[in-house]
Each structure stands twice: as structure tokens, then as C-alpha cells.
Amino acid sequence: MKRLLNISNSIPAVVLFAAMMLAGCRSGVKNTGKDADTLSVTRANAAIYEDIKQAEKIFYTLPSPLESAMLIKSAGALFDDNLLNPIENARNYNTNRSMALNLGIYTTDLSFASLYDQTQLIINYMNVAKQMADGLGILDAISEEDIAKLEENIHNTEVIMDIISQTY
């Protein structure tokens, strides 16, 4: 009976020892640091995602080129081509940042000229906007069909505005 009592006292100690050994082994899998790497990548992706979301908020609050031109016209502004960014300035824009910014400006000027039925300016600004898009490598985003449609409807302000809105 005394021996049975000694065995029953040592059972909890053996169970505790076995539990500690199993917990320390972590199922026999070696930690290669991949968990830490995955956590770093996940945090980096989350930061990038937040930056993108912030940029989208800013981008989508800006008026489109068409909206900008319509706001100017609805404010009662008369057409004045001196307000437009001269197409000759296009050669000065040689960085992606300056080309992207001025693509938006030239597209707004194109919309403005279209609202006032300025045919020659529409052609000129369409060409310079195409040049900026090509310089940025995004000319493929504007289909040949849209370009042809613009050229065919040079006197149809509504069609031009629709294409500019869709492209933007």
C-alpha cells in the first residue's frame, strides 16, 4: 500500500515533466525565421495598401478634366486661349511627374476648347495629349477606336466630352 501511495504522488510530476518537454519541442519543427519574414512582409504590404488608399482618396476628390472645364464655363468665363497651357511647352516636360501633371492639364484644355467649339485648338491639344500619353507609356490605354472617333467627331462636343470622360 505504501508503494502505491508513492507511485500516485509521482504521477503528477511525470505528467508535468512530459507536458514541459512536449511544449519545448514545438512538434519537432525547426524555426527557420519564416514566421518573422512573413510578418515583416505582411506589415509592409499593409503600409503600402494604406498609402494606396490615401492616394485614391486624393485622386478621386480631384475634378476630372471635363468637370474642370465645365466648372470654368459655368462660372461664366469667356473663351481665352491665353488661359491654356501653350502646346509649345510640351517639350519642356521630360519627367514622368511633369508629363503626368501636364497630361491632365492638356486634357482639361482640350475639354475647355471643345466646350467652346475651338476646332483647331481641339486638334492641337488632342495631339499634345497623345504625345504626353505616349511619353508616359500609357498611349495603349487610349484605344485607336477612341482616337478615330475623336477625329471623326471633331465638331461634336458631346462625343468629345464622352470620350474624354471615359478615357480619364
N, C-alpha and C positions, 0 to 999 in steps of 0.2 A: 504494500500500500504506500509505503514511504517512497518507493521508486516511482510509482505512478504519479505522485504529487510532484516530484522533481521534474518529470517529463512535462507535465502540464504547465509548470512555471517557465520552462524553456521554449515552449511553442510560440508565445507572443514575441520572444526575442528573435527566433528564427524567421518568423513571418516579417518582422520589421527589417531584419537584415536582407532578406530576399527582395523586399519592396525597394529598398535603397539601391540594391545592385541593379535591379531592372530599370529604375528611373535613371541611373547614371549611365547605363549602356545606350539609351536612346534608340532602341531597336536595332542596334548594330550598324546603323547608317553613319557614314563619315560626313562631317560638316565640311563642305568644300568652299564655303563662303558665298554660295549662290543665293542663299536667302538674303544676305546683305546687299548683294548686287541687284537682285530683283527689287528690293525695297528702294534702292537708290534710283533705279530706272523708273519705277512707279512714281516716285516723288518728282523726278524731272519731267515726266510726261504730264503729271498733274499741273506743274508750274507752266509748262508750255500751253496746255489746254486753257488755263486761266488767262494767259496772255492773249491767246486767240479769241477767247470770248470777249475780253475787254476791247480788242481791236474791232471786232464785229459790232459792238455797241456803238463805237465811234463812227465806223464806216456807214452803218445803216441810219445814223441820225443826220448825216450829210444829205443835202438835196441832190438829186440826180442832175446831170447837165440840162435835161429838159425842164425839170422843176425850177432850176435856177433861172433859165431863160424866161420861163413863163412868169415867175415872180417879178423879174425886171420889167417885162412888158405890162403885167397887170398893175404895176406901180405907176404906170403912165409914161414910162421912158420912151422917148423917140429914138429911132434908129440912128446910131452914130458909130461908124466903123472905127473911129479913133478910140473907142472903148474896148475894141477887140485886141487880143494879143496878135501882133503882126506875124504873119506866116514866115517872114524872113528870120524871125527869132528861133525858128526850129533848129537851125544849125548850131545854136548855142547850147542846146540841151543834149548832153552826151553821157550823162549818168542815168542809171535806171531810175533813180529817185526823181531827177528833173524831167525825164521823159514821161514817167507815170503821172506826175503832177500836171504837166502841160498837155498830156493826152486828155485829161479831164477838162482842162481849160479850153483847149481847142474844140472839144466836143460840145462844151457849153456855147462857145462862139458859133459853132455850126448850127446848134439849135436856135440861137438868137437870130442868126442870119436867115434861117429857114422861117421863123415866125414872121419876119418882115419881108419875105419873098425876095431875098437878095441872091439871085441865081448864080452870078459869077462868084460871089463870096462862098456860097454853099459848095460849089465845086472846089474852090481853093482850100477851104477848111476841111472838106472831106479828104482831099489828097494829103494834107499835112497830118490829119488824124491817122490816116492809113500809114503814113511814114513813121509816126511815133509808135503805133502798134507794132509795126514791123521791127523797129529798133528794140522794142521790148520783147520780141519773140512771141507776141500774142496775136499776130495777124490771123492765125488759123482760127482764133475764137470768133472772128467775123467771117461768115461764110461768103463764098463767091456769089451765091444767090442773093444775099443781102446787098452786097456791093452793086450787083447788076440792077437790083430792084431800086436802089437809091438813085443810080444813074438814069434809069428809065423814068423815074417819078420826080425828077428834079424840080418840077413846078407844083408838085402835090405835097403841100406842107404836112398834111395829116399822115401820109405814108412815111415821109421822112421822120416825123416825130415818133411814129410807131416803131420803126426800125432802130432809131437811136435808143428809145426806151428799152427795147428787147435786148439790144447789144450791151447796154450798160448793166 
